[in-house]
């Protein structure tokens, strides 16, 4: 029910704004779709280049899960394809 105050305020148990449900969290596929890359790229980032991703909200069975808002902010500000950090000077 769209006008149900509980759905708007998050009054249901465990459904508060600060406590997203597991269904509200994104895994590799959703993160990849938002970033415009393959899911394997996100898996690679997680396994080898964690500094390229925001910290996950939680992990389940070793797999990270992120809040959609965190991923949207990261994707909006992430460096584009072909970016080479080795070409910049530290003062840039």
Secondary structure, 3 states (H helix, E strand, C coil): CCCCHHHHHCCCCCCCCCCCCHHHEECHHHHHHHHCCCHHHHHHHHHHCHHHCCCCCEEECCEEEEEHHHHHHHHHHCCCCCCCHHHCCCCC
